[in-house]
Amino acid sequence: MAALDGIRIIDLTQWEAGTSCTQLLAWMGADIIKVEPPGGEPGRAMLAESPGVDGYYFLLFNSNKKSVTLDLKSERGRELFARLLKSADVVTENYAKGVLESLGLGYESLKAIKPDIIHASIKGFGSWGPYSGYKSFDMIAQATGGIFSVNGTPDAPPLKPGVTIGDSGSGVYLGMAVLGAYIEKQRSGRGQYVEVSMQDAMFSLMRTALIGHYLTGGAPAMRFGNRLGLVSPSDLYPCKGGGLNDYVYVMLTTVRMWHALLKVIGREDLIGDERFEDQRERNNHWDEVGSMIESWTLQHDKHEVMCLLGEAGVPCGAVLDSVDLFADPHLAERGMLAPVTHYQRGEVTVPGSPIKMGNDEGVEVKAAPALGADNEEVYGELGLGDGALEELRREGVI
């Protein structure tokens, strides 16, 4: 059995913040029933090449889920949802504030139907506070949570990060909240409402960057570009090849690592040199440290540099682009390159689950479902046969 086998989650999430949460839970074995409007949740069409084709955006965040269609704006749809709710442990959603309440499906209404239900919600700014009525997307959360302010170089404007940590980062936090609420429910028998604000989540991820704020007595935390504050060496170094991604990141924190680096790059003569032995002194000679490392990295490609330094105990990472990642043998061995068969696109390789649990063999990654693919199975559990389902389709309920 997978870790979360037997837990049923009604998934009302859309786009990424909520769907990333339920995908993690699905990878641990939870039964995720994704409830979509009859036309599909908007993430299906996001960045899709043509109408009617599920975009890769949807594929990447909805694997291992079931899909049913249901119009929650209709009275019959809400009645059917209430019946479905009685079989669930958790409801997840990331609607704007007040949307579910306007449909009569807020937490108090859900609790009246299923007293021990766990209602897990992601909101851009939460359900209370001065900003709670504001709408948000990933980058809004990153901007208001501080991430933009510390990303980029000191002499340039703030820079948008290249990944959507505002959405997926918040999703991870909500997954933790769901598991915490479920464990508490096993003790008390009570459900509860749990929520993650995307701004709150990003502020939480700012913790390391906030050290600069404290050390300066309250000045804005700084941007350092590719450098990590006052840790030398910590920077990107160019490698043989000269391509846009032919770089490695090197960072070390101890004298032992420094000596190991010097041995690999052929500069044993500097072992014991007072200009470089102490972290503070290396910071004072930052450019000189960087120059000696760069002169060596330029003689090797990024994979060679990573292997040579990694095997010597020096933290180093090649800058792997998307082509590198899909060909990476380490990711492949760890099951992170998962081939799935999609009903429209055929075989597609998608990222697998980063969660590895020793007490089970893991859950096979399956492609994101077709819209309404599981109507017959899920609604059949409620006693609805083919005739009833066809009537609901004609009425636009499913």
C-alpha positions as CSV (number, residue, x, y, z in Angstrom):
1,M,0.0,0.0,0.0
2,A,1.1,3.5,-0.7
3,A,1.4,5.9,2.2
4,L,-1.9,7.7,1.6
5,D,-3.8,4.8,0.2
6,G,-7.5,5.1,1.3
7,I,-7.5,8.9,1.6
8,R,-10.0,10.5,-0.8
9,I,-9.5,14.2,-1.8
10,I,-12.1,16.2,-3.7
11,D,-9.9,18.5,-5.8
12,L,-11.5,21.8,-6.8
13,T,-8.1,23.4,-7.6
14,Q,-7.1,25.0,-10.9
15,W,-4.1,26.4,-12.5
16,E,-1.0,25.5,-10.4
17,A,-0.9,26.5,-6.8
18,G,-3.6,24.0,-5.8
19,T,-3.0,21.4,-8.4
20,S,0.7,21.1,-7.4
21,C,-0.5,20.2,-3.9
22,T,-2.9,17.5,-4.9
23,Q,-0.4,16.1,-7.4
24,L,2.1,15.5,-4.5
25,L,-0.6,13.8,-2.5
26,A,-1.6,11.7,-5.5
27,W,2.0,10.6,-5.8
28,M,1.8,9.3,-2.3
29,G,-1.3,7.3,-3.1
30,A,-4.2,9.5,-2.2
31,D,-7.4,9.1,-4.3
32,I,-7.7,12.5,-6.0
33,I,-11.0,13.3,-7.7
34,K,-10.5,16.4,-9.7
35,V,-13.9,18.1,-10.1
36,E,-13.9,20.3,-13.2
37,P,-16.7,22.4,-14.9
38,P,-18.1,20.7,-18.0
39,G,-15.8,22.8,-20.2
40,G,-12.7,21.9,-18.1
41,E,-10.6,23.9,-15.7
42,P,-8.8,26.8,-17.3
43,G,-5.4,25.2,-16.8
44,R,-6.2,22.7,-19.6
45,A,-6.0,25.4,-22.2
46,M,-3.1,27.3,-20.7
47,L,-0.3,27.5,-23.3
48,A,-2.0,24.9,-25.4
49,E,-0.9,24.8,-29.1
50,S,-4.5,24.5,-30.4
51,P,-8.1,24.4,-29.1
52,G,-9.2,21.1,-27.6
53,V,-5.7,19.9,-26.9
54,D,-4.6,19.7,-23.2
55,G,-1.6,21.9,-22.8
56,Y,1.7,20.6,-21.3
57,Y,0.9,23.0,-18.4
58,F,-2.0,20.8,-17.5
59,L,-0.1,17.6,-18.0
60,L,2.7,18.6,-15.6
61,F,0.4,19.3,-12.6
62,N,-2.4,16.8,-12.9
63,S,-0.8,13.3,-13.1
64,N,-2.3,10.4,-11.1
65,K,-5.7,12.1,-10.7
66,K,-9.2,11.2,-11.7
67,S,-11.4,13.7,-13.5
68,V,-15.1,14.2,-13.2
69,T,-17.1,17.1,-14.7
70,L,-19.7,19.0,-12.6
71,D,-21.4,22.4,-12.9
72,L,-21.2,23.7,-9.3
73,K,-23.3,26.7,-10.4
74,S,-26.3,24.6,-11.0
75,E,-28.6,23.3,-8.2
76,R,-28.4,19.7,-9.4
77,G,-24.6,20.0,-9.6
78,R,-24.4,21.1,-6.0
79,E,-26.7,18.3,-4.9
80,L,-24.4,15.8,-6.7
81,F,-21.4,17.4,-5.1
82,A,-22.9,17.0,-1.6
83,R,-23.4,13.3,-2.3
84,L,-19.8,13.0,-3.5
85,L,-18.5,14.9,-0.5
86,K,-19.8,12.3,1.9
87,S,-17.2,9.9,0.7
88,A,-14.3,12.3,1.0
89,D,-11.7,13.2,3.7
90,V,-10.5,16.4,2.3
91,V,-11.6,19.2,-0.1
92,T,-8.9,21.3,-1.7
93,E,-9.4,24.6,-3.6
94,N,-7.7,27.8,-4.6
95,Y,-10.6,30.0,-5.7
96,A,-10.6,33.7,-5.0
97,K,-12.0,34.8,-1.7
98,G,-15.8,34.4,-1.5
99,V,-16.3,32.3,-4.6
100,L,-17.2,29.0,-2.9
101,E,-19.3,30.9,-0.3
102,S,-21.3,32.5,-3.1
103,L,-22.1,29.0,-4.3
104,G,-23.1,27.8,-0.8
105,L,-20.0,25.6,-0.6
106,G,-17.9,27.5,2.0
107,Y,-16.4,25.6,4.9
108,E,-19.5,25.9,7.2
109,S,-21.7,24.5,4.4
110,L,-19.3,21.6,3.7
111,K,-19.1,20.9,7.4
112,A,-22.9,20.7,7.7
113,I,-22.8,18.0,5.0
114,K,-19.7,16.2,6.3
115,P,-18.8,17.2,9.9
116,D,-15.3,15.8,9.8
117,I,-14.3,17.3,6.4
118,I,-11.0,19.0,6.1
119,H,-11.2,22.1,3.8
120,A,-7.8,23.0,2.5
121,S,-7.5,26.4,0.7
122,I,-4.8,28.4,-1.0
123,K,-5.5,32.1,-1.4
124,G,-3.2,34.8,-2.8
125,F,-3.4,36.8,0.4
126,G,-5.4,34.6,2.6
127,S,-9.0,34.9,3.7
128,W,-8.4,37.7,6.2
129,G,-6.2,40.8,6.3
130,P,-6.1,44.1,4.4
131,Y,-5.1,42.4,1.1
132,S,-7.4,39.4,1.4
133,G,-9.8,40.6,-1.4
134,Y,-7.0,41.1,-3.9
135,K,-6.5,38.5,-6.7
136,S,-3.1,37.0,-7.2
137,F,-1.0,34.9,-9.5
138,D,2.4,33.3,-8.8
139,M,4.5,36.4,-9.6
140,I,2.3,38.7,-7.6
141,A,2.9,36.4,-4.6
142,Q,6.7,36.4,-5.2
143,A,6.7,40.2,-5.6
144,T,4.7,40.8,-2.4
145,G,6.5,38.1,-0.5
146,G,9.9,39.6,-1.0
147,I,11.4,37.2,-3.6
148,F,11.7,39.8,-6.4
149,S,13.5,42.2,-4.1
150,V,16.5,39.9,-3.5
151,N,16.6,38.4,-7.0
152,G,19.0,40.0,-9.6
153,T,22.1,42.2,-9.4
154,P,22.6,45.2,-7.0
155,D,22.8,47.7,-9.8
156,A,19.7,46.6,-11.7
157,P,15.9,46.5,-11.0
158,P,14.5,43.4,-9.2
159,L,14.3,40.4,-11.5
160,K,11.5,37.8,-11.9
161,P,12.7,34.3,-11.0
162,G,12.6,31.7,-13.8
163,V,10.4,29.2,-11.9
164,T,7.0,29.4,-10.3
165,I,7.8,29.0,-6.6
166,G,4.9,31.2,-5.7
167,D,2.4,28.6,-7.0
168,S,4.2,25.3,-6.4
169,G,5.9,26.5,-3.2
170,S,2.5,27.4,-1.8
171,G,1.2,24.0,-3.0
172,V,3.9,22.2,-1.0
173,Y,2.9,24.1,2.2
174,L,-0.7,23.2,1.6
175,G,0.2,19.6,1.3
176,M,1.9,19.8,4.7
177,A,-1.3,21.4,6.1
178,V,-3.5,18.7,4.7
179,L,-1.3,15.9,6.2
180,G,-1.2,17.7,9.5
181,A,-5.0,18.2,9.6
182,Y,-5.5,14.5,8.7
183,I,-3.2,13.3,11.4
184,E,-5.0,15.5,14.0
185,K,-8.4,14.2,12.7
186,Q,-7.2,10.6,13.5
187,R,-6.8,11.8,17.2
188,S,-9.9,14.0,17.6
189,G,-12.3,12.9,14.9
190,R,-12.7,16.5,13.9
191,G,-12.2,18.2,10.6
192,Q,-11.0,21.8,10.1
193,Y,-10.4,24.6,7.7
194,V,-6.7,25.0,6.8
195,E,-5.3,27.7,4.6
196,V,-2.1,28.9,3.0
197,S,-1.6,32.4,1.8
198,M,0.8,32.6,-1.2
199,Q,2.3,35.8,0.2
200,D,2.8,34.2,3.6
201,A,4.5,31.2,1.9
202,M,6.9,33.4,-0.1
203,F,7.7,35.5,3.0
204,S,8.5,32.2,4.7
205,L,10.9,31.3,1.9
206,M,12.7,34.6,2.4
207,R,14.2,33.4,5.7
208,T,17.8,33.1,4.6
209,A,17.7,36.4,2.7
210,L,16.3,38.2,5.8
211,I,19.6,37.6,7.6
212,G,21.0,40.7,5.8
213,H,18.1,42.7,7.1
214,Y,18.9,41.8,10.6
215,L,22.7,42.3,10.3
216,T,22.3,45.8,8.8
217,G,19.9,46.9,11.5
218,G,16.8,47.0,9.3
219,A,18.0,48.0,5.8
220,P,16.4,46.2,2.8
221,A,17.9,42.8,2.2
222,M,20.3,43.1,-0.8
223,R,20.5,41.5,-4.2
224,F,23.9,39.8,-4.8
225,G,23.4,38.4,-8.3
226,N,24.8,34.9,-8.5
227,R,26.9,35.4,-5.4
228,L,25.8,34.2,-2.0
229,G,26.3,37.3,0.1
230,L,29.6,37.0,2.0
231,V,30.5,33.4,1.1
232,S,33.6,33.2,-1.2
233,P,33.7,31.3,-3.4
234,S,30.0,31.2,-4.3
235,D,29.4,32.1,-7.9
236,L,28.8,30.9,-11.4
237,Y,32.0,30.1,-13.4
238,P,32.1,29.7,-17.2
239,C,33.2,26.4,-18.6
240,K,34.6,25.1,-21.9
241,G,32.1,25.3,-24.7
242,G,31.0,28.9,-24.3
243,G,27.3,28.2,-24.5
244,L,24.6,30.1,-22.7
245,N,24.4,27.4,-20.0
246,D,28.0,26.3,-20.0
247,Y,28.5,27.2,-16.4
248,V,28.9,25.6,-13.0
249,Y,28.1,26.9,-9.6
250,V,30.7,26.4,-6.9
251,M,30.1,27.1,-3.3
252,L,32.2,26.1,-0.3
253,T,32.1,26.9,3.4
254,T,35.0,25.1,5.2
255,V,38.8,25.1,5.1
256,R,38.7,21.4,4.2
257,M,36.6,22.2,1.1
258,W,38.9,25.1,0.2
259,H,42.0,22.8,0.3
260,A,40.2,20.1,-1.7
261,L,39.4,22.7,-4.4
262,L,43.0,24.0,-4.5
263,K,44.2,20.4,-5.0
264,V,41.8,19.7,-7.9
265,I,42.7,23.0,-9.8
266,G,46.4,22.5,-9.2
267,R,47.0,25.3,-6.8
268,E,48.2,23.4,-3.8
269,D,50.8,26.2,-3.4
270,L,48.0,28.3,-1.9
271,I,47.2,25.9,0.9
272,G,48.0,27.8,4.1
273,D,48.2,31.2,2.4
274,E,46.7,33.6,4.9
275,R,45.0,35.6,2.2
276,F,42.6,32.7,1.5
277,E,42.5,30.4,4.6
278,D,39.8,32.4,6.4
279,Q,36.3,33.0,5.0
280,R,36.6,36.7,5.7
281,E,39.9,37.0,4.0
282,R,38.6,35.1,0.9
283,N,35.8,37.6,0.8
284,N,38.4,40.4,0.8
285,H,40.1,38.7,-2.2
286,W,36.9,37.8,-4.0
287,D,38.0,38.7,-7.5
288,E,41.3,36.9,-7.2
289,V,39.6,33.7,-5.9
290,G,37.1,33.9,-8.8
291,S,39.9,34.4,-11.4
292,M,41.9,31.3,-10.3
293,I,38.7,29.1,-10.4
294,E,37.6,30.5,-13.7
295,S,41.0,29.9,-15.3
296,W,40.6,26.2,-14.4
297,T,36.9,25.7,-15.2
298,L,37.4,27.1,-18.7
299,Q,39.6,24.1,-19.5
300,H,36.8,21.6,-18.9
301,D,33.1,21.2,-19.8
302,K,30.6,21.7,-17.1
303,H,29.9,18.0,-16.6
304,E,33.7,17.3,-16.1
305,V,34.0,20.2,-13.6
306,M,31.0,18.9,-11.6
307,C,32.4,15.4,-11.5
308,L,36.0,16.4,-10.6
309,L,35.0,18.7,-7.8
310,G,32.1,16.6,-6.6
311,E,34.3,13.5,-6.2
312,A,36.8,15.6,-4.3
313,G,34.1,16.8,-1.8
314,V,33.7,20.3,-3.2
315,P,30.0,21.3,-3.6
316,C,29.6,22.1,-7.3
317,G,26.6,21.9,-9.7
318,A,26.6,22.1,-13.5
319,V,23.9,24.5,-14.9
320,L,21.7,21.9,-16.4
321,D,19.2,23.2,-19.0
322,S,16.0,21.4,-19.9
323,V,17.8,19.3,-22.6
324,D,20.4,18.2,-20.0
325,L,17.7,17.4,-17.4
326,F,15.8,15.0,-19.7
327,A,19.1,13.2,-20.5
328,D,20.5,13.2,-16.9
329,P,21.4,9.7,-15.8
330,H,21.1,10.5,-12.1
331,L,17.5,11.8,-12.5
332,A,16.7,8.7,-14.6
333,E,18.1,6.3,-12.0
334,R,16.1,8.1,-9.2
335,G,12.8,7.7,-11.2
336,M,12.5,11.4,-11.9
337,L,12.1,10.9,-15.7
338,A,8.7,9.3,-15.9
339,P,7.3,8.2,-19.3
340,V,3.5,8.4,-19.4
341,T,1.0,7.7,-22.2
342,H,-1.3,10.6,-22.7
343,Y,-4.6,10.1,-24.5
344,Q,-3.9,12.9,-27.0
345,R,-0.1,13.2,-27.1
346,G,1.0,9.6,-26.8
347,E,4.2,9.0,-24.8
348,V,5.5,12.0,-22.9
349,T,8.3,12.1,-20.3
350,V,7.3,14.2,-17.3
351,P,9.0,14.8,-13.9
352,G,8.3,12.0,-11.4
353,S,7.7,12.3,-7.7
354,P,10.6,13.8,-5.6
355,I,9.2,12.1,-2.5
356,K,10.9,8.7,-1.9
357,M,9.4,6.6,0.9
358,G,11.2,3.5,2.1
359,N,8.1,1.5,3.3
360,D,6.5,1.3,-0.1
361,E,7.6,1.0,-3.7
362,G,6.1,4.3,-4.7
363,V,3.2,5.1,-7.0
364,E,3.5,4.7,-10.8
365,V,3.3,8.1,-12.4
366,K,0.3,8.2,-14.7
367,A,-0.7,10.8,-17.3
368,A,-3.1,13.6,-16.5
369,P,-6.7,12.4,-17.2
370,A,-9.0,13.4,-20.1
371,L,-11.8,15.7,-19.1
372,G,-14.5,13.7,-17.4
373,A,-12.6,10.4,-17.9
374,D,-13.8,9.0,-14.6
375,N,-17.5,10.2,-14.6
376,E,-18.8,6.7,-15.0
377,E,-16.6,5.2,-12.2
378,V,-17.0,8.0,-9.6
379,Y,-20.7,8.7,-10.2
380,G,-21.4,5.0,-10.5
381,E,-20.3,4.7,-6.9
382,L,-23.2,7.0,-6.1
383,G,-25.6,4.7,-7.8
384,L,-25.9,6.7,-11.1
385,G,-26.2,4.5,-14.1
386,D,-25.7,5.3,-17.8
387,G,-29.2,6.7,-18.2
388,A,-28.9,9.1,-15.3
389,L,-25.5,10.3,-16.5
390,E,-26.7,10.9,-20.0
391,E,-29.6,13.0,-18.6
392,L,-27.1,15.0,-16.6
393,R,-25.0,15.6,-19.7
394,R,-28.0,16.8,-21.7
395,E,-28.8,19.3,-18.9
396,G,-25.1,20.5,-18.8
397,V,-24.7,19.4,-15.2
398,I,-21.7,17.2,-16.0
